[in-house]
Amino acid sequence: MRLAKVSKNGQTGLAVDTGAGVKVLFGDAALYDLDALIAQGGDALTQAGDAVATGGEDVAIDDLTFLPPLVKAPKILCLGLNYKDHAAEGGFQVPEFPTVFGRFNSSLIGHGAPIIKPPCSDQLDYEAEMVAVVGKGGKDIAKDDALSHIVAYSVFNDGSIRDYQLKTPQWTVGKNFDDTGAFGPWLVTPDELPAGGAGLKIETRLNGQTVQSANTSDMVFDVVDTVALLSTCFTLEAGDLLVMGTPSGIGLARKPPLFMKDGDVCEVEIEKIGLLVNPIKAA
């Protein structure tokens, strides 16, 4: 099942891609609030999706505004240096434990919304990433049980203000500028994907030019590893986002560097999960 939070003419709704088109139910907060549905656990998400697929109205996808699928994540946990080639291009050793930093909900935008280049920096970089959404919380989760805690997958562009990221050993500031965390458009349930979202092509295109191309199987720590390892440290909660790191090809590592600027268009696509497109706009 493929679900999205959308709006049209001021109404918010829950959309489902049926494969034959998009159906939407508008106006019922219990149906369109994906955060609430995931927090309910169990079959709430799929039951809502079934209701939309059978009772929603047909809507042309171009008539919809896509919102970030989730905006109330208890935790947004991002993995750095999680592809070997990306670690190498930055001059880092491959980590022995996930390199984790946090993002804030306030930085999130949806598919089609502009990524904002702030006036204080010309180093706005792209990062294609897969998201795993926690649907069932837990502590000290065994690897054999890890994937049962994931309710959906999505696409993320971890827009980074590199000079601010590298001002300190901690990356938090450079990873949390307003309107830099593009997310969506779809949440895709695990039954539509290989286990753990493995073996999928992941790619970034900037103004139509491919700048990142890899496979999700190239991760140092896959979804199973990440759920198991992080849950030894803190309790995972329903609605947490695991943003699984980016492959090589980032703008900072290029010679000369390639940063996003006003008027650019950045596309992040993950096979079977979706295509996330955002224009770049100067503040």
Phi, psi and omega per residue, in radians:
M1 nan 2.481 -3.135
R2 -2.141 2.045 -3.046
L3 -2.176 2.623 3.137
A4 -2.583 2.662 3.008
K5 -1.677 2.183 -3.005
V6 -2.361 2.933 2.992
S7 -2.440 2.712 3.089
K8 -2.717 2.199 3.121
N9 0.914 0.699 3.078
G10 1.455 -0.056 3.101
Q11 -1.787 2.385 3.077
T12 -1.697 2.523 -3.112
G13 -2.616 2.995 3.053
L14 -1.817 2.192 -3.121
A15 -1.895 2.546 3.046
V16 -2.260 2.266 3.023
D17 -1.518 1.924 -3.070
T18 -1.489 -0.112 -3.030
G19 1.627 -0.442 3.083
A20 -1.911 0.095 -3.101
G21 2.563 -3.111 -3.103
V22 -1.918 2.271 3.043
K23 -1.969 2.546 -3.081
V24 -2.403 2.420 2.904
L25 -1.930 2.167 -3.111
F26 -1.806 2.632 2.835
G27 1.594 -0.217 -3.118
D28 -1.832 1.842 -3.059
A29 -1.002 -0.560 -3.137
A30 -1.157 -0.412 -3.126
L31 -1.661 -0.680 -3.022
Y32 -1.580 -0.172 -3.114
D33 -1.479 1.639 -3.112
L34 -1.138 -0.580 3.071
D35 -1.003 -0.815 -3.105
A36 -1.176 -0.681 -3.125
L37 -1.107 -0.754 3.141
I38 -1.206 -0.654 3.120
A39 -1.111 -0.515 3.121
Q40 -1.182 -0.467 3.139
G41 1.262 -2.962 3.126
G42 1.039 -2.391 -3.068
D43 -1.741 0.260 -3.051
A44 -1.008 -0.718 -3.099
L45 -1.139 -0.857 -3.106
T46 -1.225 -0.578 3.084
Q47 -1.134 -0.726 3.080
A48 -1.124 -0.731 3.109
G49 -1.084 -0.701 3.095
D50 -1.097 -0.682 3.129
A51 -1.099 -0.688 3.114
V52 -1.203 -0.773 -3.106
A53 -1.069 -0.570 -3.113
T54 -1.637 -0.535 -3.038
G55 -2.068 0.010 -3.119
G56 -1.391 2.897 3.099
E57 -1.627 2.576 3.075
D58 -1.265 2.245 -3.124
V59 -2.335 2.346 3.060
A60 -1.162 2.334 -3.044
I61 -1.053 -0.555 -3.126
D62 -1.242 -0.244 3.111
D63 -1.540 -0.028 -3.058
L64 -1.834 2.522 2.923
T65 -1.772 2.165 -3.130
F66 -1.556 2.240 3.092
L67 -1.731 2.816 3.031
P68 -0.969 2.304 -3.072
P69 -1.009 -0.657 -3.109
L70 -2.328 2.400 -3.114
V71 -2.326 0.096 -3.119
K72 -2.212 0.584 -3.136
A73 -1.035 2.255 3.050
P74 -0.996 -0.682 3.113
K75 -2.497 2.401 2.948
I76 -1.980 1.853 -3.031
L77 -1.879 1.994 -3.073
C78 -1.861 2.448 3.125
L79 -1.759 2.208 3.026
G80 -1.700 2.683 3.023
L81 0.982 0.664 -3.030
N82 -1.689 0.120 2.940
Y83 -2.157 2.318 -3.037
K84 -0.987 -0.777 -3.105
D85 -1.137 -0.581 3.122
H86 -1.223 -0.717 3.073
A87 -1.040 -0.751 -3.106
A88 -1.134 -0.708 -3.088
E89 -1.190 -0.384 3.094
G90 -1.629 -0.009 3.141
G91 1.372 0.396 -3.124
F92 -1.836 2.688 2.970
Q93 -1.319 2.625 3.036
V94 -1.137 2.199 -3.041
P95 -1.189 2.578 3.068
E96 -1.554 -0.251 3.073
F97 -2.451 2.545 -3.084
P98 -0.904 2.296 3.037
T99 -1.484 1.876 -2.946
V100 -1.969 2.355 2.962
F101 -2.380 2.855 -3.066
G102 -1.836 2.592 2.929
R103 -2.001 2.818 3.132
F104 -1.941 2.576 3.091
N105 -0.993 -0.504 -3.096
S106 -1.152 -0.242 -3.129
S107 -1.600 -0.077 -2.964
L108 -1.456 2.493 2.992
I109 -2.374 2.886 -3.119
G110 -1.720 3.086 3.039
H111 -1.002 2.285 3.109
G112 1.599 -0.356 3.128
A113 -1.348 2.634 -3.126
P114 -1.308 2.365 2.878
I115 -1.359 2.231 -3.020
I116 -1.654 2.152 3.008
K117 -1.500 2.036 -3.067
P118 -1.273 2.704 -3.124
P119 -1.199 -0.303 -3.066
C120 -1.459 -0.058 -3.048
S121 -2.658 2.571 3.003
D122 -1.922 0.308 -3.052
Q123 -2.005 0.972 3.081
L124 -1.522 2.008 -3.038
D125 -1.962 2.783 3.127
Y126 -1.801 2.671 3.011
E127 -2.660 1.948 3.068
A128 -1.319 2.281 -3.120
E129 -2.545 2.585 2.993
M130 -1.606 2.479 3.089
V131 -1.924 2.330 2.949
A132 -1.927 2.212 -3.077
V133 -1.756 2.167 3.113
V134 -1.296 2.232 3.127
G135 -1.905 -0.311 3.135
K136 -2.424 2.106 -3.089
G137 -1.284 3.033 3.103
G138 2.938 2.872 3.117
K139 -2.215 2.495 3.134
D140 0.917 0.917 -3.093
I141 -1.344 2.268 3.117
A142 -1.265 2.598 3.128
K143 -0.991 -0.691 -3.109
D144 -1.098 -0.370 -3.084
D145 -1.879 -0.048 -2.954
A146 -1.045 -0.786 -3.043
L147 -1.227 -0.346 3.086
S148 -1.233 -0.207 3.122
H149 -1.603 -0.060 -3.118
I150 -1.798 2.213 -3.057
V151 -1.785 -0.359 -3.082
A152 -2.907 2.912 3.077
Y153 -2.269 2.711 3.119
S154 -2.689 -3.006 -3.079
V155 -2.031 2.521 -3.113
F156 -2.438 2.500 2.945
N157 -2.031 1.844 -3.051
D158 -1.448 1.235 -3.130
G159 -0.997 2.225 -2.982
S160 -2.205 2.330 3.030
I161 -1.630 1.687 -2.849
R162 -1.118 -0.728 -3.095
D163 -1.152 -0.585 3.078
Y164 -1.322 -0.584 3.083
Q165 -1.061 -0.673 -3.007
L166 -1.673 0.106 3.065
K167 -1.171 -0.477 -3.112
T168 -2.383 2.843 3.085
P169 -1.109 -0.427 3.098
Q170 -1.598 2.399 -2.990
W171 -1.639 0.056 -2.916
T172 -0.952 -0.857 -3.038
V173 -1.084 -0.854 -3.090
G174 -1.176 -0.249 -3.126
K175 -1.775 0.102 -3.001
N176 -2.352 0.351 3.025
F177 -1.035 2.565 3.123
D178 -0.973 2.471 2.989
D179 1.048 0.697 3.086
T180 -2.113 -0.144 -3.106
G181 -1.800 1.509 -3.116
A182 -1.352 2.382 -2.918
F183 -2.586 2.234 3.077
G184 2.177 -2.681 -0.072
P185 -1.351 -0.371 -2.981
W186 -1.917 2.576 2.779
L187 -1.671 2.208 -3.081
V188 -2.014 2.182 -3.086
T189 -1.279 2.668 -3.008
P190 -1.052 -0.443 -3.105
D191 -1.134 -0.268 -3.129
E192 -1.624 -0.028 -2.981
L193 -2.294 2.818 2.960
P194 -1.062 2.726 -3.111
A195 -0.951 2.233 3.117
G196 1.226 0.213 -3.099
G197 1.133 0.444 -3.099
A198 -1.419 2.731 3.015
G199 1.308 0.377 -3.094
L200 -1.860 2.418 3.067
K201 -1.199 2.342 3.093
I202 -2.199 2.304 -2.961
E203 -2.589 2.520 2.975
T204 -2.065 2.392 3.032
R205 -2.186 2.263 3.091
L206 -1.980 2.014 -3.058
N207 0.933 0.676 3.088
G208 1.505 -0.158 -3.122
Q209 -1.659 2.222 3.127
T210 -1.231 2.144 -3.119
V211 -2.050 -0.315 3.017
Q212 -2.411 2.387 3.076
S213 -2.696 2.098 -3.085
A214 -2.738 -2.888 -3.140
N215 -2.337 2.456 -3.112
T216 -1.109 -0.280 3.058
S217 -1.286 -0.144 3.134
D218 -1.451 -0.007 -3.121
M219 -1.103 2.533 3.028
V220 -1.219 -0.856 3.087
F221 -2.010 2.025 3.139
D222 -1.437 -3.054 -3.074
V223 -1.096 -0.720 3.120
V224 -1.048 -0.873 3.124
D225 -0.997 -0.789 -3.031
T226 -1.140 -0.792 3.121
V227 -1.072 -0.819 -3.092
A228 -1.145 -0.811 -3.072
L229 -1.210 -0.809 -3.094
L230 -1.196 -0.558 -3.129
S231 -1.293 -0.166 2.974
T232 -1.323 -0.345 -3.071
C233 -1.683 -0.714 -3.124
F234 -2.646 2.806 -3.120
T235 -1.285 2.177 2.991
L236 -1.355 2.542 -3.091
E237 -2.163 2.641 3.059
A238 -1.002 2.252 -3.110
G239 1.740 -0.200 3.045
D240 -1.054 2.512 3.080
L241 -1.902 2.238 3.031
L242 -1.847 1.889 -3.095
V243 -1.721 1.969 -2.685
M244 -1.580 0.302 3.038
G245 1.612 2.850 -3.031
T246 -2.072 2.612 3.052
P247 -1.406 -3.117 3.141
S248 -1.184 2.891 3.111
G249 1.929 0.089 -3.108
I250 -1.080 2.744 -3.084
G251 -1.131 -0.621 -3.111
L252 -1.057 -0.606 -3.045
A253 -1.466 -0.141 -3.104
R254 -1.402 2.742 3.119
K255 -2.193 1.868 -0.026
P256 -1.288 2.860 3.109
P257 -1.022 2.616 3.141
L258 -2.137 1.842 3.137
F259 -1.955 2.707 -3.121
M260 -1.378 2.516 -3.088
K261 -2.366 2.949 -3.137
D262 -0.931 2.277 3.122
G263 1.660 -0.235 3.080
D264 -1.232 2.834 3.008
V265 -2.253 2.205 -3.130
C266 -1.965 2.264 3.106
E267 -2.058 2.286 3.002
V268 -2.086 2.189 -3.097
E269 -2.264 2.306 3.018
I270 -2.120 2.187 -3.125
E271 -0.843 2.292 3.079
K272 1.229 -0.168 3.131
I273 -1.791 -0.804 3.068
G274 2.646 3.102 -3.110
L275 -2.076 2.128 -3.131
L276 -1.919 2.073 -3.064
V277 -2.146 2.296 3.115
N278 -2.474 2.280 2.968
P279 -1.326 2.808 3.094
I280 -1.880 2.342 -3.098
K281 -2.348 2.323 3.065
A282 -1.327 2.422 3.120
A283 -1.179 nan nan
